[in-house]
Amino acid sequence: MLGREWATRGLHQGDLTALAAIARGARKDEQDRLERLAQRGFVKMKAGDSLPRVTLLGRLAIIVRKLTRR
């Protein structure tokens, strides 16, 4: 439970799902969602790149989400 609380703190519903989709390269999301994920350190935007990159911390959040799914 503690892991899920860490992974979802400060995020809105669907943010971790969007993070998983970004990791798969499936889509580019809304700017406000990307900003929330970037503030938590889950994604990094590179200048000149149109797609965000999922960080190691973001990948860990995806794993925690999968392991603690109800």
C-alpha positions in Angstrom: 0.0 0.0 0.0 2.8 2.4 0.8 4.2 2.0 -2.7 0.9 2.8 -4.3 0.6 5.9 -2.2 4.0 7.1 -3.2 3.4 6.4 -6.9 0.0 8.3 -6.9 0.8 11.2 -4.6 0.0 14.5 -6.3 -1.3 12.9 -9.5 -4.8 12.9 -10.9 -6.7 9.8 -12.1 -5.3 8.4 -15.3 -1.8 10.0 -14.9 -0.1 6.6 -14.3 -2.0 5.1 -17.1 -0.8 7.9 -19.3 2.8 7.3 -18.0 2.6 3.7 -19.0 1.3 4.7 -22.5 4.2 7.2 -22.9 6.7 4.5 -21.9 5.3 2.3 -24.7 5.5 5.2 -27.1 1.7 5.0 -27.6 0.8 8.7 -27.3 1.6 12.2 -26.4 -0.6 13.5 -23.6 -2.0 16.8 -22.6 0.5 19.5 -21.4 -0.9 19.7 -17.8 -0.6 15.9 -17.4 2.9 16.0 -18.7 3.8 18.8 -16.3 2.4 16.9 -13.3 4.5 13.8 -14.3 7.5 16.0 -14.9 7.2 17.6 -11.4 7.2 14.2 -9.8 10.3 13.3 -11.9 8.5 10.6 -13.8 9.1 12.1 -17.3 11.7 14.4 -18.7 11.1 16.8 -21.6 14.1 17.4 -23.9 14.3 20.6 -25.8 13.4 20.1 -29.4 11.9 16.7 -28.7 8.2 16.3 -29.2 7.9 13.2 -27.1 8.7 13.0 -23.4 11.1 10.4 -22.0 10.1 8.2 -19.1 12.8 8.3 -16.4 13.9 5.5 -14.2 11.8 6.8 -11.4 8.8 6.8 -13.8 9.4 3.2 -14.7 9.6 2.3 -11.0 6.2 4.0 -10.5 4.8 1.9 -13.4 6.1 -1.3 -11.7 4.7 -0.3 -8.3 1.3 0.4 -9.9 1.3 -3.0 -11.6 2.3 -4.8 -8.4 -0.3 -3.0 -6.2 -3.2 -3.0 -8.6 -6.4 -4.1 -6.8 
